[in-house]
Amino acid sequence: ENENCTYKGARKSPVGKWIAEIRHPKHAIRIWLGTYENSHDAALAYDAAAQKLSGADTKLNFSAT
């Protein structure tokens, strides 16, 4: 899988797992969302958290259909 991931909120850890994180929109603190086997799952976790924190109009990795 591509180590230069283009998904927002997903990055590869030094041990090869994918990390999902998001910044709180008001407090600018990072919130750990978990560790995943692939970038797609990490991006989905980011999207779910982004919708909860910022509402339905927030920019997501995947369309919310």
Backbone hydrogen bonds in HBPLUS format (Angstrom, degrees):
<---DONOR---> <-ACCEPTOR-->    atom                        ^
c    i                          cat <-CA-CA->   ^        H-A-AA   ^      H-
h    n   atom  resd res      DA  || num        DHA   H-A  angle D-A-AA Bond
n    s   type  num  typ     dist DA aas  dist angle  dist       angle   num
A0021-GLU N   A0009-GLY O   2.98 MM  12  5.20 154.4  2.04 141.6 149.9     1
A0011-ARG N   A0019-ILE O   2.98 MM   8  5.33 149.9  2.08 145.2 153.9     2
A0019-ILE N   A0011-ARG O   2.74 MM   8  5.33 174.0  1.75 169.7 169.8     3
A0013-SER N   A0017-LYS O   2.74 MM   4  5.39 174.9  1.74 164.7 166.4     4
A0016-GLY N   A0013-SER O   3.02 MM   3  5.33 165.7  2.05 114.8 118.3     5
A0018-TRP N   A0036-TYR O   2.78 MM  18  4.89 170.3  1.78 159.4 156.6     6
A0036-TYR N   A0018-TRP O   2.59 MM  18  4.89 161.9  1.62 150.6 157.2     7
A0020-ALA N   A0034-GLY O   2.98 MM  14  5.55 163.2  2.01 161.9 162.3     8
A0033-LEU N   A0020-ALA O   2.82 MM  13  5.11 158.1  1.87 151.3 147.9     9
A0022-ILE N   A0031-ILE O   3.05 MM   9  5.27 149.5  2.15 138.4 147.9    10
A0031-ILE N   A0022-ILE O   2.65 MM   9  5.27 156.9  1.70 160.0 168.5    11
A0024-HIS N   A0029-ILE O   2.81 MM   5  5.44 162.3  1.84 156.0 159.4    12
A0028-ALA N   A0024-HIS O   2.94 MM   4  5.01 142.6  2.09 140.0 141.9    13
A0042-ALA N   A0038-ASN O   3.29 MM   4  6.60 157.8  2.34 146.2 152.7    14
A0043-ALA N   A0039-SER O   2.87 MM   4  6.05 154.1  1.94 147.9 154.9    15
A0044-LEU N   A0040-HIS O   2.95 MM   4  6.25 148.6  2.05 146.2 155.0    16
A0045-ALA N   A0041-ASP O   3.05 MM   4  6.32 153.4  2.12 145.2 151.6    17
A0046-TYR N   A0042-ALA O   3.03 MM   4  6.34 154.6  2.09 145.4 152.4    18
A0047-ASP N   A0043-ALA O   2.93 MM   4  6.19 161.8  1.97 149.0 153.5    19
A0048-ALA N   A0044-LEU O   3.03 MM   4  6.28 160.0  2.07 150.0 154.3    20
A0049-ALA N   A0045-ALA O   3.10 MM   4  6.33 163.3  2.13 149.5 153.7    21
A0050-ALA N   A0046-TYR O   2.79 MM   4  5.98 158.7  1.83 157.2 164.1    22
A0051-GLN N   A0047-ASP O   3.02 MM   4  6.21 157.6  2.07 149.5 154.2    23
A0052-LYS N   A0048-ALA O   3.22 MM   4  6.47 155.2  2.28 142.6 149.1    24
A0053-LEU N   A0049-ALA O   2.89 MM   4  6.09 160.2  1.93 154.7 160.1    25
A0054-SER N   A0050-ALA O   2.79 MM   4  5.62 160.5  1.83 148.1 154.0    26
A0055-GLY N   A0051-GLN O   2.91 MM   4  4.69 138.3  2.09 121.3 127.8    27
A0058-THR N   A0055-GLY O   3.40 MM   3  5.99 167.9  2.41 119.1 120.2    28
